[in-house]
Amino acid sequence: MSKCSKCDADITFMSVLNSPNPLRLKCSNCKEGIKVHSATGGVAVAIIFALIGMVLYAFYGIEGFWLKVVLPLILVSEVGYFLLIKLGIVKISSS
């Protein structure tokens, strides 16, 4: 289920991007709190953070590190997390 239980709107990329906590989102339509399932969301976030750490370690010190590595890595991880929610791999529920 990747829809808000209150207004039945789809979870948008901006609601994932604007959330400071990846396990608590807000519906971009009605602002209802949406809780990510602890087990699936926690595992997804841990895997994404581990991959980010490995990539940052591997490319640390190259010229233009922030622009060439960090910024694209953050964008790819946000899109990846959104896709996991959209495909239903990471479960959500209303809070």
C-alpha positions in Angstrom: 0.0 0.0 0.0 1.6 3.3 -1.1 -1.4 5.5 -0.6 -2.5 7.8 2.2 -5.2 6.0 4.3 -7.0 9.2 5.0 -7.3 10.8 1.5 -6.2 7.9 -0.7 -3.6 10.1 -2.5 -0.4 8.4 -3.7 2.8 8.9 -1.7 4.8 11.4 -3.7 8.6 11.8 -4.1 8.4 15.2 -2.5 6.8 13.7 0.7 9.8 11.3 1.0 12.3 14.1 0.1 10.9 16.6 2.6 10.8 14.1 5.5 13.6 14.6 8.0 13.0 11.1 9.4 12.8 8.3 6.8 10.5 6.3 9.0 7.8 9.1 9.4 6.4 10.7 6.3 3.5 13.2 5.7 1.0 13.0 3.0 1.6 15.8 0.5 -2.1 16.2 0.0 -3.7 16.2 3.4 -0.6 16.4 5.7 -1.7 13.2 7.6 1.2 11.4 9.3 2.3 8.2 7.6 4.4 5.7 9.5 6.8 3.4 7.7 6.7 -0.1 9.0 9.7 -0.5 11.4 11.0 -3.8 10.1 10.9 -3.2 6.4 11.7 0.5 6.6 14.5 0.0 9.1 16.2 -2.7 7.0 15.9 -0.6 3.8 17.4 2.5 5.6 20.2 0.4 7.1 21.1 -1.1 3.7 21.0 2.3 2.0 23.2 3.8 4.7 25.6 0.9 4.4 25.9 1.4 0.7 26.3 5.1 1.1 29.1 4.5 3.6 30.9 2.1 1.2 30.7 4.5 -1.7 31.8 7.5 0.3 34.8 5.5 1.7 35.8 4.3 -1.8 35.7 7.7 -3.4 36.9 9.9 -0.6 39.5 12.4 -1.6 38.8 12.7 -5.3 38.6 16.1 -6.8 35.1 17.5 -6.7 34.1 14.9 -4.1 30.9 16.8 -2.9 29.6 17.5 -6.4 30.7 14.3 -8.2 30.0 11.8 -5.4 27.9 13.1 -2.4 25.2 15.0 -4.3 24.4 12.2 -6.8 24.6 9.6 -4.1 22.0 11.4 -1.9 19.7 11.9 -4.9 20.0 8.2 -5.9 19.4 7.0 -2.3 16.2 9.2 -2.0 14.9 8.0 -5.3 15.7 4.4 -4.4 13.9 4.7 -1.0 10.9 6.3 -2.8 10.8 3.4 -5.3 10.9 0.8 -2.4 7.9 2.5 -0.9 6.1 2.9 -4.2 6.6 -0.8 -5.1 5.3 -1.9 -1.7 8.6 -3.4 -0.6 8.7 -0.9 2.3 5.3 -1.0 4.0 3.5 2.1 5.3 0.5 2.8 7.5 -1.3 5.9 8.8 -0.1 7.1 12.2 
